[in-house]
Amino acid sequence: VSPLKEIETVMKHLLGVVFLLWSVLGWAEDASTVRIAQSDGSVEIRKSGAQDWRPVREGDVVERGDRVATRDKSAALLFWSNGSMAKIYPNTEVELAGVGFDLEKKMEKTLLNLDKGRVFIKAQVPEHLFMDMKIRMGGLEVRSQGAEFALAYDPDKKSYTAWTLVGR
């Protein structure tokens, strides 16, 4: 085998390792993907920029600006790829306003707008990460890091009730 062929083989392997590391590092810096893990009854999604609502399908990706609404006697479960989840109760409407990841702080941040109704949030992730969950309700805001909590928001009264199970 010629020295030129050996160098070429080593370069190909090195290039493969570089691409593998790049993809792993790129994956580690990405924010979670949010999906509809479960839906019962009449649950709809309105994609960002769209005017019409359509029925959700389990596995649908919820992206920034998308709205999810549960109707009477209906519920949905949103699941983050980091392990966090949000249970959306009947007659509730939420908007995923953003999901981001701060690699330096090893913190994922999610912003949900709760327009009306009730949600249960489990904002817990693997031990090496932190989850900063912020819920906006009109002019009100609740923020939690790594907690399990429930919120009920009444936009007509501009009031909310919060229950904390774990965390702060």
C-alpha positions as CSV (number, residue, x, y, z in Angstrom):
1,V,0.0,0.0,0.0
2,S,1.4,3.3,-1.0
3,P,2.0,6.1,1.6
4,L,-0.5,8.3,-0.4
5,K,-3.2,5.7,0.0
6,E,-2.6,5.4,3.7
7,I,-2.8,9.2,4.1
8,E,-6.0,9.2,2.1
9,T,-7.5,6.5,4.3
10,V,-6.5,8.3,7.5
11,M,-8.0,11.6,6.2
12,K,-11.3,9.9,5.4
13,H,-11.5,8.4,8.9
14,L,-10.6,11.7,10.4
15,L,-13.2,13.5,8.4
16,G,-15.8,10.9,9.5
17,V,-14.9,11.5,13.2
18,V,-15.1,15.3,12.7
19,F,-18.6,15.0,11.2
20,L,-19.7,12.7,14.0
21,L,-18.5,15.1,16.7
22,W,-20.1,18.0,14.9
23,S,-23.4,16.2,14.8
24,V,-23.2,15.2,18.4
25,L,-22.3,18.8,19.5
26,G,-25.0,20.2,17.3
27,W,-27.6,17.9,18.8
28,A,-26.5,18.8,22.4
29,E,-27.0,22.5,21.7
30,D,-30.5,22.1,20.2
31,A,-33.6,23.0,22.2
32,S,-36.2,20.3,22.7
33,T,-38.8,19.3,20.2
34,V,-42.3,19.6,21.5
35,R,-44.9,17.0,20.3
36,I,-48.5,16.1,20.9
37,A,-47.9,12.8,22.8
38,Q,-51.6,12.1,23.4
39,S,-55.0,13.7,22.6
40,D,-58.5,12.7,23.8
41,G,-61.7,14.2,22.4
42,S,-61.7,17.4,20.3
43,V,-58.1,18.8,20.3
44,E,-57.0,21.2,17.6
45,I,-53.9,23.0,16.5
46,R,-53.5,26.3,14.6
47,K,-50.0,26.5,13.1
48,S,-48.1,29.8,13.3
49,G,-49.3,32.1,10.6
50,A,-52.4,30.0,9.8
51,Q,-56.0,31.1,10.2
52,D,-57.7,27.8,10.4
53,W,-57.6,25.2,13.2
54,R,-57.2,21.5,12.3
55,P,-57.5,18.4,14.5
56,V,-54.2,17.3,16.0
57,R,-52.6,13.9,15.4
58,E,-50.5,12.2,18.0
59,G,-46.9,12.9,17.1
60,D,-47.6,16.3,15.6
61,V,-44.7,18.8,16.3
62,V,-45.7,22.0,18.1
63,E,-43.5,24.9,17.0
64,R,-43.0,28.5,18.0
65,G,-46.2,30.4,17.5
66,D,-48.4,27.3,17.2
67,R,-51.6,27.2,19.3
68,V,-53.2,24.1,20.8
69,A,-56.9,24.2,22.0
70,T,-58.8,21.5,23.8
71,R,-62.6,21.7,23.6
72,D,-65.3,20.5,26.1
73,K,-64.5,17.0,27.6
74,S,-61.1,16.9,25.8
75,A,-57.4,16.9,26.8
76,A,-54.0,16.8,25.3
77,L,-50.5,15.9,26.5
78,L,-47.5,17.9,25.1
79,F,-44.1,16.2,25.5
80,W,-40.7,17.8,25.3
81,S,-37.8,15.7,24.1
82,N,-36.0,16.6,27.3
83,G,-38.6,14.8,29.3
84,S,-40.8,17.7,30.4
85,M,-44.5,17.6,29.8
86,A,-47.7,19.7,29.9
87,K,-51.2,18.3,30.4
88,I,-53.8,20.5,28.8
89,Y,-57.2,20.2,30.4
90,P,-60.7,20.7,28.7
91,N,-61.6,24.2,27.4
92,T,-58.0,25.4,27.4
93,E,-55.9,27.2,24.8
94,V,-52.1,27.6,24.9
95,E,-49.5,29.0,22.6
96,L,-45.9,27.7,22.4
97,A,-44.2,31.1,22.4
98,G,-40.7,29.7,22.4
99,V,-38.2,27.0,23.3
100,G,-34.5,27.7,23.6
101,F,-31.3,26.1,25.0
102,D,-28.5,28.0,26.7
103,L,-25.5,25.6,26.4
104,E,-23.3,27.7,28.7
105,K,-25.8,27.5,31.6
106,K,-27.1,24.0,30.5
107,M,-30.6,25.4,30.8
108,E,-33.5,24.9,28.5
109,K,-36.1,27.7,28.5
110,T,-39.7,27.4,27.4
111,L,-42.3,30.1,27.2
112,L,-46.0,29.2,27.0
113,N,-48.9,31.6,26.7
114,L,-52.0,30.3,28.6
115,D,-54.9,32.2,27.1
116,K,-57.5,30.3,29.1
117,G,-58.1,27.2,31.1
118,R,-55.9,24.8,33.1
119,V,-52.6,23.1,32.6
120,F,-50.4,20.8,34.6
121,I,-46.6,21.2,34.0
122,K,-43.8,18.8,34.8
123,A,-40.7,20.9,34.0
124,Q,-38.1,18.3,35.0
125,V,-35.2,17.2,32.9
126,P,-32.2,15.0,33.3
127,E,-29.9,15.9,36.2
128,H,-27.3,17.6,34.0
129,L,-29.8,20.1,32.7
130,F,-32.1,22.8,34.1
131,M,-35.6,23.7,32.8
132,D,-36.8,27.2,33.1
133,M,-40.6,27.2,32.3
134,K,-42.4,30.5,32.0
135,I,-46.2,30.7,31.6
136,R,-47.8,34.0,30.6
137,M,-51.4,34.6,31.3
138,G,-52.5,38.1,30.0
139,G,-50.4,40.5,32.1
140,L,-49.6,37.8,34.7
141,E,-46.5,35.6,34.6
142,V,-45.4,32.5,36.5
143,R,-41.9,31.2,36.2
144,S,-40.5,27.9,37.5
145,Q,-37.3,25.9,37.3
146,G,-37.6,22.1,37.5
147,A,-41.0,21.9,39.1
148,E,-44.3,20.2,38.9
149,F,-47.2,22.6,39.1
150,A,-50.7,23.3,37.9
151,L,-52.3,26.6,36.8
152,A,-55.9,27.6,36.2
153,Y,-56.4,31.0,34.4
154,D,-59.6,32.9,34.0
155,P,-59.0,35.7,31.5
156,D,-62.4,37.4,32.3
157,K,-61.4,37.9,35.9
158,K,-57.7,38.3,35.0
159,S,-56.8,35.9,37.8
160,Y,-55.1,32.6,38.2
161,T,-54.7,29.8,40.8
162,A,-51.4,27.9,41.1
163,W,-50.6,24.7,42.8
164,T,-47.0,23.6,43.3
165,L,-46.3,19.9,43.9
166,V,-42.4,19.8,43.6
167,G,-39.8,22.5,43.2
168,R,-40.0,26.2,43.1
